[in-house]
Amino acid sequence: MRAAFFFITLLLLITNCDNQKNTDDAGKFLSTGKWLDLTYSFNAQTLYWPNNSTGFKLDTQVNGITPAGFYYSSNSFSAPEHGGTHLDAPVHFAKDHLSVDQVPLTNLTGDAVIIDVSDKALKDRDYLISVKEIEDWEKKNGTIPDSSIVLFRTGYGKFYPDAKKYFGTDAKGPDAIPLLHFPGIDPATAEWLTSQRKIKALGLDTPSIDYGQSKDFKTHQVLLGKNIPAFENVANLDQLPAKGAYIVALPMKIEHGSGGPLRIIAWVRG
Ligand SMILES: [Zn+2]
């Protein structure tokens, strides 16, 4: 009994030391640098896929002075899952795979590598990001470390929320889908990244990880089929360094959701 008491006390002491160390490490990590918001605000301009019949809607429920004399404000909102800055959960394109509430937090937090393909993508609206782009990045920066979040910067973020420039069309409805022209990730690149490297998540500054002209959404199928989530319509990627940023990407926890609005931020070490 006494031995058990001693053991528990020792365990508590060790746990406390560990917590203290973690807090110290976190404090050190956060001592120089800044948070950067990689999220577009949700509002009436938020971009959704052309066949979505509704967008983001905020309805005022109460706004004003109550009979008791204090100010009170409360709204209700509605929105499709996939639009604005959002997360694609694996179940979006892979039956019985993880839904948005099931994506592990470890996939949503971690060190990021930013691969800039804007030179080519801005010249060609149908550009497919190739394995060569990654190889070129690795020649300069070293092999993508295990457990990285990989973000591609196409440069199209500067067009958001101008649908015509960002999507290639501002037309709406199913007939507008063949008119979509924006760059995306070649399925072969998704295959390579998920077999040759160990990545936690993939994201970019366009509406979709597949390019606008895709008919089969093969990049979605490859990535999500391996239970790796995607971040789309990511903002401010031009402000991130090639490596050294730490990402926190937390979607709304919609049970059984195929995706959802995402608050994604980056800690950029100073
Ligand atoms: Zn999506």
Boltz pocket constraint, residues with backbone or C-beta under 6 A from the ligand:
constraints:
  - pocket:
      binder: B
      contacts: [[A, 82], [A, 83], [A, 86], [A, 87], [A, 88], [A, 207], [A, 232], [A, 259]]
      max_distance: 6.0
